[in-house]
Amino acid sequence: MARQGSSSRKPTWLTKMVIQEPLSMNSHCYLWLKNQKKHPLPLMLSFNERIRPLLDAVDRLRHLKVAQEGIQLPTIVVVGDQSSGKSSVLESLAGISLPRGQGICTRVPLIMRLQQHLNPQPELHLEYHGKVVSTDETHIAEAIVLATDEIAGSGKGISNTPLTLVVKKRGVPDLTMVDLPGITRVPVHGQPEDIYEQISEIIMEYIKPEESIILNVLSATVDFPTCESIRMSQRVDKTGERTLAVVTKADKAPEGLLEKVTADDVNIGLGYVCVRNRIGDESYEQARMEEAFLFQNHPLLSRIDESIVGVPVLAQKLVHIQAMIISKCLPDIVQKINDKLSYNIAELNKMPQNLSTVAEAMTVFMRIIGFSKESLRKILLRGEFDEYPDVKNMHCTARLVEMLNEYSIELQKSAENKSTENFLMDEIRVLDETKGIGLPNFLPRTAFLVVLQKKVKEISKTPVNFIAEVWGYIQTVVETVFMDHCEDYPPLQSATRRATHNLVAKMKRKSFDRVMETVEMERLADYTCSPEYMSDWGKLMAQQNVFMEVMNDHSKPTKIKIEGFGEIEVGHLRGLSDVREQAFDMKMRITAYWKVVLKRFVDSMALHLLLSVQNLVNRDMEEEIVSELMGSQGGGPGVLQRMLEESPSAARKRERLNRSIKTLKESKEVVAQIMDRITIDD
């Protein structure tokens, strides 16, 4: 018996039936055979007809290929080494002849759907490649071979594409099983060199899911631990709790068989069933009579408990195990179908609208522009970054402030005196070259402008480099936002990338012109209304008396400390009494004024950037993108529509989701009907 899981759930009619139905049929079969010579023996003497709808529901789910959605179905998977007698077991259960011959006869997964049939005339058909091929008991083996050749080719190769065989026949058990290719290690002529690996991959795919019951077919003539099928099943079912073993050819090797099935050296948790293979031209009824007689009368085989011998017992066990696994898995299947359906619908809803008209294309295009503008307003103008909480580079106002501060620091560094040597000598040389006829001790404005222009020239590259850096950053931000909003429309991404590149290039040129204009203005004249200039100049000039005392008193040290300059060597100025006082004054004036100039460079740049970014987002951007888009490839709304056509990858994703949703909805309907029926029957 299958192990029962601990659960406080109220048992359903299905669980009750599984537990209460008897498993031993052998004695009954034998007596029935002795007394009933005129009628064929049905393989299942009794069966609860309420299970049939469950099996039909699972078969319909399998037909819908719900497994492709990652939802595993409860399945009895038949595995066995080559020549283990697997085909004979399946023939006995189905009451039909399957393909026989040397090598691998089963070259594709064969889904066998057996169904008890009231009509005395059997109905058989094959389903593959979307078609249904009817056949009969006489020609079924030939039909399977032809279908297999169509699926896997006419050679000896294998395929993982399944073939479904439906057998509706009086007396067969209600079962659905998947028969897999027999395991062989050595390829024969015509088989691929990696035949073992191919077969192993197919088998592992089917037996790995927890929902699969493994029917392991073992020959009594071999040691069970050496069987490759046992090794494979142990890899996925170490405890054996979902493995049932059927031992074939019991009549060929009766010695020690009892010990093999009772010792259970290979962990067969669901137990063993020993059977006798049909021999020669025996009918299936004759084969069951001979099997029952063998296990009743053989001196060794009769010692095996009747509850684990015979094809009827195997059929009964399989039916009960199948019912149990369906009862266990059905609620989980329902939940998985609902979860996957909800997920796929959400994914489909997140996909962009599938456009079919120019109006739709224009609407979506304007919506993208609107969303992009709002995102840029948030991150460039308002300092909000909820759309990019973990991407620091998109926290734009903070980054721009950092860049502006670095720009200010760089300006200060470039304007600092690199050396304290030769203090006032530059000023003295300029004064000497700009002197003219007139009253002495007047500071020539020309001299001041010469020094100022030199200093402005020294820093002129700094604002230019800053402009390049800032607009490079802004271009990256704008492109990122647009690419995110246009990610479902690659052609539109290309157009917007070109448009943003062109727009930023224009804004950069404007800023460059503005910087050059500012540089020229600062070179042209010396003017400020800032009171800080006079205040700073006054503080600096307050040190002139100390400076002059050192100049006039040669006994004092030649190094003095001047605020704003540090410790200064002034000995070289003692012989220049006629211009040093005037040079000191000009030095202090240029120092005080230079602070004003640097502030203007920073402040005006900051205000210019604020205005430029605002104009870019609110005014220029939309115009540039529309112009780029409508002006490309001849212009016109038709271009827009073509650019918004769905990409092949998006189209494939939409098709896949729609197909998946259709399958899952149909599957949901199937399980809903059967769950309603279970509820009513309970």
Secondary structure, DSSP 8 states (H G I E B T S, - for coil): --------S---HHHHHHHHS----HHHHHHHHHH--SS---S-S---TTHHHHHHHHHHHHHTTGGGGT----EEEEEEBTTSSHHHHHHHHHTS-----SS-S--S-EEEEEEE-SSSS-EEEEEETTEEEEE-TTTHHHHHHHHHHHHH-SSS---SS-EEEEEEETT---EEEEE---B-SS--TTS-TTHHHHHHHHHHHHHSSTTEEEEEEEETTS-GGG-HHHHHHHHH-TT-TTEEEEEE-TTT--TTHHHHHHH-TT--TT-EEE-----TT--HHHHHHHHHHHHHH-TTGGGS-GGGBSHHHHHHHHHHHHHHHHHHHHHHHHHHHHHHHHHHHHHHHHS-----SHHHHHHHHHHHHHHHHHHHIIIIII---TTSTT-GGG-HHHHHHHHHHHHHHHHHHHHS-S--TTTTHHHHHHHHHT--SS-TT---HHHHHHHHHHHHHHHTHHHHHHHHHHHHHHHHHHHHHHHHHTTT-HHHHHHHHHHHHHHHHHHHHHHHHHHHHHHHHHHH------HHHHHHHHHHHTTHHHHHHHHH-TTS-SEEEETTTEEEE-GGGTT-TTTHHHHHHHHHHHHHHHHHHHHHHHHHHHHHHHHHHHHIIIIIHHHHHHHHHHHGGG-SHHHHHHHTS--HHHHHHHHHHHHHHHHHHHHHHHHHHHHHHHHHH-
